[in-house]
Amino acid sequence: MTGITASGEKKLLLFSGRAHPGLTAEIAECLGIEPTPTRLSDFANGEIFVRFLESVRGSDAFVLQSHTAPINRWIMEQLIMVDALKRASAKRITVVMPFFGYARQDKKSHGREPISARLMADLFATAGADRLMAVDLHTAQIQGFFDGPVDHLFALPILAEYIEEKLDLSRVTVVAPDAGRVRVCERWTDRLACPLAIIHKRRDPDVAHKVTVNEVVGEVAGRTCIVVDDMIDTGSTIIKAAEALFEQGAAQVIVTATHGVLSGAAVDELKNSKVSEVIVTNTLPIPAEKRFDKLTVLSIAPLLARAINEVFSDGSVTSLFDGRS
């Protein structure tokens, strides 16, 4: 079946864009349904065409798209899907974006810059979205950019459970790669009952992705350091952090991040680094050519399926927001 009916009144329908159909299939399996049949194609000039192949009238529609490369193409496809659902009389439309595109542009650091994360929220609101759902937003303030419910989920339980089963926690230090990650890392230290270290860094304002690490604050010598970040893009931040930790006597460095963007030379850089393991989730598709021996990919599908079911059934999703399992 393609949907779930609650009390004979509401019907849950799950829709998938073309960016990451494998994740949608996993979520559908967790929910015990099939994604709603959808025709997605391109015109000769690159414009996107969408048509749903069954009625969506009165449905509780969940539209999943991973904002992976080419990111602008997949965002546009999701916007068009939302518009099509609105015009086909879906009762409620929830945009599921495991990775929120443009989330790093959440404020103006210098004059004449955009706040692209706010623009993203406005675009989906204009298209007809009633609700947004995302995993580990780059900054929590993005929730305030959308005038409606935003379900901000955390991958911490999935990542931390893997660490708990793998390591002796008495020898672990959680490391924030910059000041912006401290609050997230504090949730990790609360769960793992281990100390926190912080890396103070500066970015070169004139050179994109160039990071200069200044110092490590915290107990890292002889310990297994778990560097926690929301995403790995070019890998420059992570590699600089690992180098600084080894210089301070760390015995081992393991990296965890929710979103494996892995742009440019990131795979080669991480593969050739002294980092022991890189742990990410499948919020973004990671094709075979980006897989390497040190990489572990954990599924985010059970978390998203549970959140979708709670939203659909008007249940409680507070525990998912708080990062508790």
LINHU-V964146 format. One line per field, one symbol per residue. ss: DSSP state (A for helix, B for strand, O for the rest). A space follows every 10 residues. Layout:
ss=???
This chain:
ss=OOBBBBOOOB BBBBBBOOOO AAAAAAAAAA AOOOOOOBBB BBOOOOOBBB BBOOOOOOOB BBBBOOOOOO AAAAAAAAAA AAAAAAAOOO OBBBBBBOOO OOOOOOOOOO OOOOOAAAAA AAAAAAAOOO BBBBBOOOOA AAAAAOOOBB BBBOOAAAAA AAAAAAOOAA ABBBBBOOAA AAAAAAAAAA AAOOBBBBBB BBBOOOOOOO BBBBBBBOOO OOOBBBBBBB BBOOOAAAAA AAAAAAAOOO OBBBBBBBBB OOOOOAAAAA AOOOOOBBBB BBOOOOOAAA OOOOBBBBOO AAAAAAAAAA AAOOOOOAAA AAOOO
